[in-house]
Amino acid sequence: LLAVLPVLIFALVISGAADRILRSLAESEVSETRQRLLDESRQSLEHYMQIGLGSVQSLYDGAANDDPASRAQAIAILSKIKYGKDGYFFAHDSSVVRLFRGDSPVDVGKNLSDRKDVNGVFINRELVRVAKDGSHYVNYSSPLPGNESVQVPKLAYSYYLPKWDMAVGTAVNLDNIELRITELRAEIDQRIQSILASILAIAAVLLVILGVAGLMLS
């Protein structure tokens, strides 16, 4: 007993300490992975916005302030741009009136300043605000197309063009990030369980060896 009990206590203490340390490291890994994926999404949005703005840059440079004709041409160009699986551009004016949303006529010309998501974020109002103050990004939730009961986290990038009083934006879904985080947590839990099982297995072998040696000595 004098030989076996210290090993047993040591194994339990080491297992508990290892579990705490590994889970702390796991949370750091999850946090870093989420931030990296978010940064990649931000960079993608900036890239798409550069493409969209580049398509109307010459038109904007030659336009006068409050030029409705050139703004209409820009809307015609931007509304037809598609990227990825379902990426598109949209825009609002300073009064949060929708100017276009891809090639869809839904709510065009309608004031959407009171529209908000399930978390209380005034989506369209925020899209105009971040475009004008230069912070650009908005996090919000939106119903999944075809299944209104499922809310999908989204990240939008919005840029203001003062000559046209137009806040142009585009957005991506973030549900793939949460899916990757869920998969990562499952992988980490499996690694932790494997490490703890190895520690306990080694302790069990030592207990058997010490038990046999103790019996022989006694």
C-alpha positions in Angstrom: 0.0 0.0 0.0 2.8 2.4 0.8 4.2 1.8 -2.7 0.9 1.8 -4.6 -1.0 4.7 -3.0 1.5 7.5 -3.9 1.5 6.3 -7.6 -2.3 6.3 -7.6 -2.5 9.8 -6.0 0.2 11.0 -8.4 -1.7 9.7 -11.4 -4.9 11.3 -10.3 -3.2 14.7 -9.7 -1.4 14.6 -13.0 -4.6 13.6 -14.9 -6.5 16.5 -13.3 -3.7 19.0 -13.9 -3.2 17.8 -17.5 -7.0 18.1 -18.2 -7.1 21.7 -17.0 -3.9 22.7 -18.9 -5.0 21.0 -22.1 -8.5 22.5 -22.0 -7.0 26.0 -21.4 -4.7 25.5 -24.4 -7.7 24.2 -26.4 -9.7 27.4 -25.7 -6.7 29.4 -26.9 -6.5 27.3 -30.1 -10.3 27.7 -30.7 -10.1 31.5 -30.1 -7.1 31.9 -32.4 -8.8 29.8 -35.1 -12.0 31.7 -34.9 -10.1 35.0 -35.2 -8.1 33.8 -38.1 -11.2 32.6 -40.0 -12.9 36.0 -39.2 -9.8 37.8 -40.5 -9.9 35.8 -43.7 -13.6 36.6 -44.2 -12.8 40.3 -43.7 -10.1 40.2 -46.2 -12.4 38.4 -48.7 -15.0 41.1 -48.3 -12.5 43.9 -48.8 -11.3 42.1 -52.0 -14.8 41.8 -53.4 -15.5 45.4 -52.6 -12.4 46.5 -54.4 -13.6 44.6 -57.4 -17.0 46.2 -57.2 -15.7 49.7 -56.7 -13.2 49.2 -59.5 -16.0 48.4 -61.9 -17.5 51.9 -61.4 -14.4 53.9 -60.5 -14.0 55.7 -63.9 -17.7 56.5 -63.8 -17.4 57.9 -60.2 -14.3 60.0 -61.0 -16.1 61.7 -63.9 -19.4 62.3 -62.1 -20.5 65.5 -60.6 -21.9 65.7 -57.0 -25.5 64.5 -56.8 -25.5 63.2 -60.4 -28.5 60.9 -60.6 -27.6 59.7 -64.2 -24.2 58.4 -63.3 -25.5 56.9 -60.1 -28.2 55.0 -62.1 -25.4 53.7 -64.4 -23.4 52.6 -61.4 -26.4 50.8 -59.9 -27.0 49.0 -63.2 -23.4 47.8 -63.2 -23.1 46.8 -59.5 -26.5 45.1 -59.4 -25.3 42.6 -62.0 -22.0 41.6 -60.4 -22.1 38.1 -58.8 -19.3 36.3 -57.0 -18.8 32.9 -55.3 -21.9 30.8 -54.6 -24.3 33.6 -53.8 -22.4 36.8 -53.4 -23.8 40.1 -54.6 -23.7 43.9 -53.8 -26.4 46.2 -52.3 -26.6 49.8 -51.4 -28.6 52.4 -49.4 -28.6 56.2 -49.3 -28.1 58.3 -46.2 -31.9 58.0 -45.4 -31.4 54.2 -45.3 -33.5 53.8 -48.5 -32.6 50.7 -50.4 -31.1 51.6 -53.8 -30.6 48.1 -55.0 -29.9 44.5 -53.7 -28.3 42.4 -56.4 -30.8 42.1 -59.3 -33.7 41.7 -56.9 -36.5 44.4 -56.9 -37.5 43.5 -53.3 -37.7 46.7 -51.1 -35.9 48.9 -53.6 -37.0 52.5 -52.9 -38.2 51.5 -49.4 -36.9 53.0 -46.2 -35.4 50.2 -44.1 -34.1 52.2 -41.1 -36.4 50.3 -38.7 -35.5 46.8 -39.9 -33.6 44.8 -37.3 -32.4 41.2 -36.8 -33.3 38.8 -34.0 -30.6 40.3 -31.8 -31.9 43.8 -32.1 -29.3 45.0 -34.6 -30.7 47.7 -37.0 -29.0 46.1 -40.0 -29.6 48.6 -42.8 -29.1 51.6 -40.5 -25.8 50.1 -39.3 -24.7 49.5 -42.9 -25.0 53.2 -43.7 -23.4 54.3 -40.4 -20.2 52.1 -40.8 -19.9 53.1 -44.4 -19.9 56.8 -43.5 -17.7 56.7 -40.4 -15.2 54.4 -42.0 -15.5 51.4 -39.7 -17.0 49.4 -42.6 -18.0 46.2 -40.8 -21.3 45.0 -39.4 -22.1 41.7 -37.7 -25.8 40.6 -37.8 -28.0 37.6 -38.3 -30.2 36.8 -41.3 -32.8 34.0 -42.1 -31.4 31.1 -44.1 -32.9 31.2 -47.6 -35.6 28.6 -47.9 -35.8 28.2 -44.1 -36.8 31.3 -42.2 -36.6 29.6 -38.8 -32.8 29.2 -39.1 -30.7 32.3 -38.4 -27.3 32.6 -40.1 -24.6 34.8 -38.7 -23.3 37.2 -41.3 -20.5 39.8 -41.7 -21.0 42.8 -44.0 -18.6 45.4 -45.5 -20.0 48.8 -46.5 -18.3 51.7 -48.3 -19.6 55.2 -48.8 -19.5 57.0 -52.1 -20.4 60.7 -51.2 -20.9 61.9 -54.8 -23.8 59.5 -55.2 -24.8 59.5 -51.5 -24.6 55.7 -51.8 -23.4 53.2 -49.1 -22.4 50.1 -51.2 -22.1 46.9 -49.3 -21.6 43.1 -49.6 -21.8 40.3 -47.0 -20.8 36.7 -46.4 -22.2 34.0 -44.2 -20.2 33.0 -41.1 -22.0 29.7 -40.4 -19.0 27.8 -42.0 -16.8 29.4 -39.3 -19.0 28.0 -36.5 -19.1 24.6 -38.2 -15.3 24.6 -38.4 -15.1 25.6 -34.7 -17.5 22.8 -33.7 -15.3 20.3 -35.7 -12.2 21.7 -34.0 -13.7 21.3 -30.5 -14.5 17.7 -31.3 -11.0 17.0 -32.5 -9.5 18.7 -29.4 -11.8 16.7 -27.0 -10.7 13.5 -28.7 -7.0 14.5 -28.3 -7.5 15.3 -24.6 -9.3 12.0 -24.0 -6.5 10.1 -25.7 -3.8 11.9 -23.6 -5.6 11.3 -20.4 -6.3 7.6 -21.3 -2.5 7.2 -21.9 -1.6 8.8 -18.5 -4.1 6.5 -16.8 -2.9 3.4 -18.7 0.7 4.1 -17.7 -0.4 4.6 -14.1 -2.3 1.3 -14.2 0.8 -0.5 -15.5 3.0 1.0 -12.8 0.4 0.1 -10.1 0.4 -3.5 -11.3 4.3 -3.7 -11.3 4.5 -2.0 -7.9 1.7 -4.3 -6.5 3.5 -7.4 -7.7 6.8 -6.2 -6.4 5.3 -5.3 -3.1 3.8 -8.7 -2.7 7.0 -10.4 -3.5 9.0 -8.2 -1.1 6.4 -8.8 1.7 
